[in-house]
Amino acid sequence: MTQDVPVERRAASERTFFGHPRALATLFLTEMWERFSFYGMRAILVLYLTAEVADDGLGLGEASANAVYGTYNAMVYLLALPGGWVADRLIGARRSVLWGGVVIAAGHYVMAVPVRWSVFAGMTLIVLGTGLLKPNISTMVGGLYDRDSPRRDAGFSIFYMGINLGAFIAPLITGYLGEKINWHLGFAVAAVGMTFGVIQYVLGRRNLGDAGDRPADPLLGADRRRALTRAGLAVVALVVLVAVLALVGLFTVNTVVNLLTGVTVLVAIGYFARIMTDRELSATERSRMKAYLWLFVFAAAFWLIYDQAGSVLNIFAAERTDRDVAGFTFPASWLQSVNPILIIIGAPLFALLWLRVGNRVSTPVKFAVGLVLNGLSFVLMAAAAQAAVGGERVSPWWLVAVYAIQVAGELSLSPVGLSATTKLAPVKYASQMLGLWFLATAVGDAIGGQVARLAETWSEPTYFLTFGLASVAFGVGAVMFARHIRALMAGIQ
C-alpha cells in the first residue's frame, strides 16, 4: 500500500529529478507553464488596454487601464482563499490544479478572440482558474516530502525556479508577437503555454502518488450540501447584482473595478476581525497576530508600488524610453523579463545574506528595508521621468536600475514575510495563514490600481517622487516601531 506515504519515501529506487521525486518535475513544469501564461499575458495587458482602437487596442485611458490591471492582480491573489478551501473541503489539490489549469487555458483562448469583450471575459476565467491552481500546487509540492525532510526546502527552491523561468521567457515571446504583430496573437501564445502545462500535468500524474489525491478535510453529507447551496446562492446573488448594475447603466469598467477594490479591502478587514476576536486564541497568539497585522500593512504598502511595474512603468517603457538597438526597436514588454532574471540571480545571494546576519536583524527591520528600497526605486523613476520631460526618450537602463532596486526590496520582504507567516500563525488558523499572506498582495494591488490612476493626471516626476518618498517614510516609521513589533511577536525571531 502507498496510501498517504510521501512520494519521497517511495522514490529511492525510481528515476529522480535533480535528486528529488520525479513528481517534482511534473509540478515544476506545470507551474512554469502557468507562470508563462500569466506573466506573458500580463506583460502586454496594459499596453493592449491603452492602445488606440485603430491599432487593434481597447482604447482605454491610462487611469482606467492601470486600475483594471491592479484589480486583476488583486483578484488573482484574493481567489486563492476560496481556491484553497475548495481543495481542502471538496475536490482535493490534484483535481483543483487540473481544473484550474483548464480554466486558465480557456481564459487565454477567449482573450485571443479579436473582439472587445473577450479581454474581460478571459481575465475572469483566468482569475477563477488561478485561484484553484496557485495555492494548491504548492501544497502538492509539500506533500511530496516528509515534514522534517532535509530535502523539502531544496525541493521548493527548485519549484520556485520554475516560476521565475516562466516569468522570464514569457514576455520575450508574447511581447514580440503582441506588440509587433497582433495583440491577440500574444494572448494566444499564452493560451498555448498553459495548454502545454495541462497536457504534461495529465501525462505526469502517475508520478504524483497520493499527493493531493483527496481533500484534506472533506465536507460530507449535509455539510457538503449546505456548503454547495451557499455557493450556489452566492453565484445567483452575483448574477443579480450584475443584472441590476446593467439595468441602471452602472455596469462599467470603473464601477466594477471600484467594487472589487472595496470587496478586497473588506475581506482583509473581516479576516483579521474574525481571528482577533476569536476567544480561543491564547494571549500569546493574540499578541503575535497584532504583530502580524503590522507586517500585513507593510507588505500591502510594498506591493502597492512594486506591482506597478506591469502598469505605470510598462507604459513609461513604451512611451518614454529609447529602445532602438542597431535599427531594431525592441518591444517595451521585454523589460518585464528583467525582474524575474534578477530574482533568479539575487535569491541565493539574499538567502546567504540572511543566513549570515541571523537574528541580528529582526523581521520588522527587514520589512522596513524592503519599503525603503521600494521607495528609492520610485525616487529614481522620478529622475528618469524628469529627464524625459519635453518628449525626450531616456535609456531603458533607467528601468533596469529601478527593477534591480525593487528586486532587492522584494528579496528583503517577500520570503521573510512568508516565513514569518508560518511562525506567527495561531495553531487554529495555521492552514489559512498562507491565504492571509496572499491577501496582503491582493490589498496592495487593489489599492495600487486606484493610486495608479493619478499617473494620468499628475506629472510623472511628481507622481513617482510623491509615492517614492512616502514609501521611504513608511519604511523609516517601520524601523521606529520595530522594537514594539518584535515585542508583540513574543519570542518569534
ZAVEX-88213 format. One record per residue (C-alpha): x, y, z. Coordinates in pm, whole numbers, padded with zeros to 5 digits, always signed. Example, Ala and Ser with C-alpha at 12.3 -4.5 7.8 and 13.67 -1.06 7.14 Angstrom:
2
+01230-00450+00780 +01367-00106+00714 
# end
This chain:
493
+00000+00000+00000 +00125+00351-00086 -00165+00543+00062 -00070+00869+00239 +00302+00792+00207 +00510+01084+00074 +00642+01024-00278 +00993+01097-00148 +00990+00783+00064 +00895+00563-00232 +01136+00715-00483 +01466+00573-00367 +01485+00319-00650 +01292+00529-00904 +01405+00793-01153 +01457+01129-00987 +01457+01497-01083 +01784+01653-00962 +01780+01401-00677 +01417+01474-00590 +01098+01277-00653 +01009+01257-01022 +00674+01415-00934 +00858+01742-00869 +00935+01763-01242 +00564+01737-01321 +00474+02014-01077 +00776+02224-01179 +00672+02221-01545 +00306+02281-01464 +00395+02587-01260 +00646+02707-01519 +00387+02699-01799 +00118+02854-01577 +00352+03140-01490 +00449+03163-01859 +00084+03221-01945 +00024+03457-01652 +00327+03682-01696 +00316+03660-02075 -00037+03798-02084 +00030+04046-01804 +00331+04191-01986 +00114+04318-02272 -00219+04369-02092 -00193+04741-02009 -00029+04814-02345 -00325+04648-02518 -00580+04825-02297 -00430+05168-02374 -00354+05109-02744 -00574+05300-02988 -00870+05117-03141 -00714+05188-03481 -00413+04984-03363 -00640+04695-03256 -00625+04803-02891 -00909+04867-02649 -00859+05244-02634 -00896+05282-02256 -00749+05582-02079 -00430+05525-01883 -00607+05574-01549 -00873+05311-01619 -00619+05068-01766 -00395+05095-01458 -00694+05037-01229 -00805+04732-01430 -00453+04590-01415 -00425+04639-01038 -00768+04490-00974 -00693+04190-01196 -00377+04116-00998 -00570+04161-00673 -00840+03914-00777 -00579+03653-00868 -00450+03658-00510 -00788+03707-00345 -00935+03399-00515 -00654+03188-00366 -00858+03189-00042 -01168+03009-00177 -00944+02807-00408 -00764+02655-00112 -01098+02587+00059 -01233+02406-00249 -00929+02178-00249 -00930+02113+00126 -01303+02052+00161 -01439+01938-00177 -01218+01801-00456 -00857+01779-00337 -00548+01967-00454 -00479+01740-00752 -00816+01799-00920 -00805+02167-00825 -00477+02209-01011 -00609+02023-01315 -00936+02212-01341 -00760+02537-01260 -00521+02483-01549 -00806+02401-01787 -00998+02716-01689 -00684+02933-01717 -00616+02799-02067 -00979+02865-02163 -00945+03222-02038 -00638+03287-02251 -00807+03136-02557 -01105+03366-02501 -00867+03664-02485 -00721+03553-02818 -01059+03619-02984 -01034+03964-03152 -01347+04124-03007 -01371+04396-02741 -01547+04191-02474 -01303+03899-02486 -01037+04057-02262 -01268+04094-01962 -01434+03753-02007 -01091+03594-02044 -00947+03766-01737 -01246+03647-01533 -01175+03286-01629 -00802+03328-01562 -00874+03467-01214 -01103+03173-01133 -00856+02917-01265 -00555+03070-01093 -00747+03073-00765 -00780+02696-00796 -00427+02624-00919 -00189+02863-00744 -00235+02779-00373 -00285+02408-00430 +00012+02324-00648 +00241+02450-00368 +00052+02225-00127 +00121+01930-00356 +00493+02007-00362 +00493+01995+00017 +00308+01663+00000 +00599+01503-00186 +00819+01513+00127 +00813+01418+00492 +00750+01729+00702 +01102+01720+00851 +01281+01612+00532 +01613+01791+00475 +01529+01798+00103 +01200+01983+00148 +01340+02338+00127 +01561+02244-00167 +01258+02100-00344 +01067+02425-00301 +01370+02619-00427 +01370+02416-00748 +00994+02459-00779 +01014+02838-00740 +01285+02845-01005 +01012+02729-01244 +00806+03036-01155 +01081+03276-01249 +01190+03079-01553 +00839+03100-01697 +00812+03468-01599 +01145+03544-01772 +01075+03367-02102 +00710+03468-02149 +00737+03846-02212 +01008+03788-02473 +00765+03581-02682 +00425+03731-02609 +00571+04081-02610 +00716+04048-02960 +00405+03885-03105 +00166+04118-02926 +00341+04449-02990 +00490+04377-03330 +00222+04161-03495 -00115+04140-03317 -00219+04172-02952 -00449+03872-02966 -00171+03657-03108 +00026+03735-02793 -00270+03625-02583 -00300+03308-02793 +00061+03211-02721 -00010+03244-02350 -00302+03004-02404 -00079+02753-02583 +00170+02770-02296 -00097+02684-02037 -00220+02404-02265 +00130+02253-02262 +00123+02277-01884 -00210+02093-01857 -00104+01820-02101 +00221+01740-01925 +00041+01752-01587 -00205+01486-01707 +00074+01275-01858 +00284+01302-01541 +00010+01233-01287 +00126+00873-01246 +00436+01017-01076 +00233+01205-00815 +00145+00909-00596 -00118+01017-00344 -00010+01382-00328 -00325+01594-00329 -00541+01300-00431 -00811+01362-00170 -00944+01661+00025 -00753+01718+00350 -01073+01780+00550 -01364+01675+00326 -01718+01801+00370 -01962+01511+00382 -02335+01462+00376 -02545+01753+00500 -02240+01978+00549 -02140+01934+00186 -02493+02003+00059 -02515+02312+00279 -02183+02448+00151 -02277+02387-00215 -02615+02552-00159 -02448+02860-00013 -02204+02872-00304 -02494+02850-00547 -02678+03131-00372 -02364+03344-00385 -02341+03291-00762 -02709+03382-00803 -02658+03696-00593 -02362+03795-00811 -02564+03746-01130 -02848+03957-00986 -02602+04233-00888 -02457+04239-01239 -02806+04249-01390 -02912+04539-01166 -02596+04736-01245 -02655+04678-01616 -03019+04787-01597 -02933+05115-01424 -02640+05182-01655 -02369+05134-01394 -02214+04814-01526 -01897+04988-01639 -01527+04913-01610 -01477+05177-01342 -01778+05064-01136 -01665+04702-01136 -01305+04796-01053 -01417+05016-00763 -01649+04747-00625 -01382+04478-00642 -01131+04708-00472 -01377+04765-00189 -01450+04393-00159 -01078+04312-00136 -01019+04560+00147 -01333+04449+00333 -01233+04082+00309 -00898+04166+00467 -01063+04363+00748 -01316+04085+00806 -01047+03817+00808 -00842+03995+01074 -01153+04081+01278 -01256+03716+01279 -00916+03599+01402 -00857+03877+01654 -01198+03831+01818 -01164+03453+01848 -01181+03379+02221 -00998+03050+02173 -00673+03232+02096 -00421+03241+02375 -00277+03573+02492 +00050+03489+02313 -00125+03404+01986 -00329+03726+02003 -00011+03928+02060 +00157+03763+01762 -00143+03838+01542 -00114+04205+01641 +00246+04193+01523 +00137+04020+01203 -00118+04295+01136 +00170+04544+01122 +00363+04319+00884 +00049+04278+00670 +00013+04656+00634 +00383+04692+00547 +00353+04417+00285 +00041+04571+00128 +00222+04907+00106 +00516+04733-00060 +00308+04558-00329 +00115+04880-00393 +00429+05023-00555 +00612+04708-00665 +00335+04570-00886 +00307+04892-01083 +00594+04750-01286 +00343+04599-01527 +00123+04908-01548 +00268+05256-01489 +00629+05155-01554 +00530+04946-01856 +00358+05248-02012 +00664+05459-01933 +00879+05199-02111 +00656+05216-02418 +00628+05593-02439 +00941+05736-02279 +01235+05502-02345 +01466+05475-02643 +01454+05104-02724 +01632+05118-03058 +01922+04874-03090 +02101+04859-03425 +01787+04971-03607 +01554+04731-03422 +01312+04876-03167 +01258+04602-02914 +00915+04570-02750 +00857+04763-02429 +00721+04447-02267 +01063+04281-02298 +01167+04489-01998 +00918+04284-01792 +01172+03998-01815 +01429+04195-01616 +01259+04138-01281 +01250+03754-01288 +01606+03716-01413 +01728+03944-01133 +01533+03734-00882 +01698+03418-01016 +02038+03582-00968 +01964+03756-00639 +01764+03496-00445 +02060+03274-00345 +02266+03582-00256 +01998+03717-00023 +01942+03371+00126 +02313+03364+00212 +02296+03721+00347 +02007+03647+00585 +02178+03325+00694 +02491+03517+00791 +02301+03803+00955 +02091+03559+01155 +01866+03713+01420 +02071+04030+01449 +01832+04193+01201 +01469+04140+01303 +01181+04063+01069 +01025+04414+01106 +01359+04572+01011 +01383+04351+00702 +01035+04468+00604 +01150+04826+00658 +01447+04769+00427 +01208+04642+00160 +00988+04950+00194 +01282+05192+00180 +01432+05024-00127 +01092+05021-00297 +01058+05390-00228 +01408+05465-00357 +01320+05288-00682 +01038+05539-00738 +01266+05829-00642 +01499+05707-00918 +01199+05683-01150 +01123+06047-01073 +01470+06136-01201 +01410+05927-01515 +01073+06093-01569 +01228+06437-01524 +01489+06351-01788 +01204+06255-02023 +01016+06585-01978 +00963+06755-02311 +00932+06438-02511 +01288+06316-02472 +01331+05938-02467 +01560+05805-02198 +01772+05494-02181 +01592+05172-02077 +01880+05121-01832 +01691+05359-01603 +01418+05096-01574 +01670+04815-01533 +01818+05002-01238 +01472+05064-01092 +01382+04695-01120 +01714+04596-00961 +01637+04812-00656 +01284+04674-00637 +01405+04314-00655 +01644+04382-00367 +01343+04513-00176 +01132+04211-00266 +01402+03969-00152 +01421+04161+00176 +01048+04133+00237 +00869+03858+00046 +01046+03536+00156 +01091+03678+00505 +00718+03755+00523 +00627+03406+00409 +00846+03260+00682 +00703+03496+00944 +00350+03399+00840 +00410+03036+00928 +00583+03125+01256 +00324+03373+01383 +00019+03172+01283 -00218+03068+01565 -00247+02690+01579 -00616+02704+01493 -00554+02910+01178 -00225+02758+01065 -00367+02623+00737 -00532+02956+00649 -00241+03190+00710 -00082+03138+00368 -00407+03268+00220 -00383+03568+00451 -00033+03637+00319 -00166+03630-00039 -00436+03870+00077 -00170+04132+00159 -00069+04128-00207 -00434+04149-00312 -00494+04456-00094 -00175+04624-00214 -00256+04560-00579 -00620+04669-00546 -00532+04998-00377 -00230+05034-00606 -00458+05016-00908 -00659+05308-00770 -00345+05503-00682 -00207+05445-01032 -00500+05643-01175 -00310+05952-01059 -00028+05876-01303 -00250+06013-01581 -00337+06343-01410 -00019+06421-01215 +00311+06497-01382 +00526+06184-01393 +00812+06327-01180 +00561+06439-00915 +00383+06103-00913 +00697+05894-00871 +00861+06128-00620 +00549+06156-00403 +00492+05785-00364 +00862+05707-00352 +00919+05939-00059 +00600+05810+00106 +00735+05454+00093 +01072+05563+00229 +00897+05746+00514 +00684+05439+00581 +00999+05226+00594 +01163+05466+00840 +00849+05450+01052 +00868+05071+01043 +01220+05089+01186 +01098+05315+01465 +00823+05066+01555 +01044+04758+01506 +01119+04709+01874 +00748+04730+01964 +00653+04485+01688 +00927+04246+01791 +00794+04251+02147 +00448+04164+02015 +00598+03867+01832 +00651+03708+02175 +00977+03525+02124 +00948+03466+01746 +01253+03594+01563 
# end
